[in-house]
Amino acid sequence: MAALSINKNEHQIGGKSQLTKLYEIMRETMEQGFYGSVEVKFEAGKVTIIKKTESIKI
């Protein structure tokens, strides 16, 4: 499980908007053939945490 915390007082992360960064994370997740779930938490309309939980299919 991996989690990305985003400062809730900033709309920018390393010069990128929260929406752009969220899009990049989702695109990478899809390209990798990820099997699991992604949870996005918001506070006051801003992304605060993105949690990826990977499942292993055997």
PyRosetta script that sets phi, psi and omega in degrees:
from pyrosetta import init, pose_from_sequence

init()
pose = pose_from_sequence("MAALSINKNEHQIGGKSQLTKLYEIMRETMEQGFYGSVEVKFEAGKVTIIKKTESIKI")
pose.set_psi(1, 136.0)
pose.set_omega(1, 178.2)
pose.set_phi(2, -127.3)
pose.set_psi(2, 146.4)
pose.set_omega(2, 178.3)
pose.set_phi(3, -133.6)
pose.set_psi(3, 141.7)
pose.set_omega(3, 176.8)
pose.set_phi(4, -116.3)
pose.set_psi(4, 119.9)
pose.set_omega(4, 177.6)
pose.set_phi(5, -97.1)
pose.set_psi(5, 138.4)
pose.set_omega(5, 179.8)
pose.set_phi(6, -122.8)
pose.set_psi(6, 129.2)
pose.set_omega(6, 178.9)
pose.set_phi(7, -56.8)
pose.set_psi(7, 119.0)
pose.set_omega(7, -174.1)
pose.set_phi(8, -67.9)
pose.set_psi(8, -11.0)
pose.set_omega(8, 179.9)
pose.set_phi(9, -95.5)
pose.set_psi(9, 0.7)
pose.set_omega(9, -177.5)
pose.set_phi(10, -118.8)
pose.set_psi(10, 136.3)
pose.set_omega(10, 173.8)
pose.set_phi(11, -91.1)
pose.set_psi(11, -14.0)
pose.set_omega(11, -177.1)
pose.set_phi(12, -112.9)
pose.set_psi(12, 140.5)
pose.set_omega(12, 175.8)
pose.set_phi(13, -126.9)
pose.set_psi(13, 108.6)
pose.set_omega(13, -179.3)
pose.set_phi(14, 57.2)
pose.set_psi(14, 36.7)
pose.set_omega(14, 179.3)
pose.set_phi(15, 85.6)
pose.set_psi(15, -1.7)
pose.set_omega(15, -179.1)
pose.set_phi(16, -111.6)
pose.set_psi(16, 146.2)
pose.set_omega(16, 178.0)
pose.set_phi(17, -71.5)
pose.set_psi(17, 158.9)
pose.set_omega(17, 178.2)
pose.set_phi(18, -59.3)
pose.set_psi(18, -40.0)
pose.set_omega(18, -179.1)
pose.set_phi(19, -64.8)
pose.set_psi(19, -40.5)
pose.set_omega(19, 177.5)
pose.set_phi(20, -63.5)
pose.set_psi(20, -45.3)
pose.set_omega(20, -179.9)
pose.set_phi(21, -64.9)
pose.set_psi(21, -42.5)
pose.set_omega(21, 177.7)
pose.set_phi(22, -61.2)
pose.set_psi(22, -43.0)
pose.set_omega(22, 177.4)
pose.set_phi(23, -59.8)
pose.set_psi(23, -45.2)
pose.set_omega(23, -180.0)
pose.set_phi(24, -61.5)
pose.set_psi(24, -42.3)
pose.set_omega(24, 179.3)
pose.set_phi(25, -63.1)
pose.set_psi(25, -44.6)
pose.set_omega(25, -179.9)
pose.set_phi(26, -65.9)
pose.set_psi(26, -40.7)
pose.set_omega(26, 179.0)
pose.set_phi(27, -62.9)
pose.set_psi(27, -46.0)
pose.set_omega(27, 178.5)
pose.set_phi(28, -62.0)
pose.set_psi(28, -40.3)
pose.set_omega(28, 179.5)
pose.set_phi(29, -61.0)
pose.set_psi(29, -43.9)
pose.set_omega(29, 179.7)
pose.set_phi(30, -67.8)
pose.set_psi(30, -41.6)
pose.set_omega(30, -179.3)
pose.set_phi(31, -64.6)
pose.set_psi(31, -30.7)
pose.set_omega(31, -178.3)
pose.set_phi(32, -81.0)
pose.set_psi(32, -4.2)
pose.set_omega(32, -177.8)
pose.set_phi(33, 69.2)
pose.set_psi(33, 34.1)
pose.set_omega(33, -177.5)
pose.set_phi(34, -56.0)
pose.set_psi(34, 138.1)
pose.set_omega(34, 176.9)
pose.set_phi(35, -122.6)
pose.set_psi(35, 107.4)
pose.set_omega(35, -178.1)
pose.set_phi(36, 163.1)
pose.set_psi(36, -146.6)
pose.set_omega(36, -178.6)
pose.set_phi(37, -136.9)
pose.set_psi(37, 154.9)
pose.set_omega(37, 177.2)
pose.set_phi(38, -126.2)
pose.set_psi(38, 127.5)
pose.set_omega(38, 179.7)
pose.set_phi(39, -116.3)
pose.set_psi(39, 129.8)
pose.set_omega(39, 178.8)
pose.set_phi(40, -115.3)
pose.set_psi(40, 123.2)
pose.set_omega(40, 179.2)
pose.set_phi(41, -106.6)
pose.set_psi(41, 139.2)
pose.set_omega(41, -179.7)
pose.set_phi(42, -120.2)
pose.set_psi(42, 149.7)
pose.set_omega(42, 170.0)
pose.set_phi(43, -136.7)
pose.set_psi(43, 124.0)
pose.set_omega(43, 179.8)
pose.set_phi(44, 52.3)
pose.set_psi(44, 39.7)
pose.set_omega(44, 177.0)
pose.set_phi(45, 79.2)
pose.set_psi(45, 7.2)
pose.set_omega(45, 179.9)
pose.set_phi(46, -118.2)
pose.set_psi(46, 143.0)
pose.set_omega(46, 176.7)
pose.set_phi(47, -68.3)
pose.set_psi(47, 128.9)
pose.set_omega(47, 178.1)
pose.set_phi(48, -114.2)
pose.set_psi(48, -34.5)
pose.set_omega(48, -178.5)
pose.set_phi(49, -145.2)
pose.set_psi(49, 137.7)
pose.set_omega(49, 170.1)
pose.set_phi(50, -120.0)
pose.set_psi(50, 121.6)
pose.set_omega(50, -177.8)
pose.set_phi(51, -117.9)
pose.set_psi(51, 124.4)
pose.set_omega(51, 176.4)
pose.set_phi(52, -108.7)
pose.set_psi(52, 125.8)
pose.set_omega(52, 177.5)
pose.set_phi(53, -116.1)
pose.set_psi(53, 116.2)
pose.set_omega(53, -177.4)
pose.set_phi(54, -94.3)
pose.set_psi(54, 135.8)
pose.set_omega(54, 174.3)
pose.set_phi(55, -105.8)
pose.set_psi(55, 147.1)
pose.set_omega(55, 178.7)
pose.set_phi(56, -111.5)
pose.set_psi(56, 119.4)
pose.set_omega(56, -178.7)
pose.set_phi(57, -95.1)
pose.set_psi(57, 122.3)
pose.set_omega(57, 179.8)
pose.set_phi(58, -118.2)
pose.dump_pdb("model.pdb")
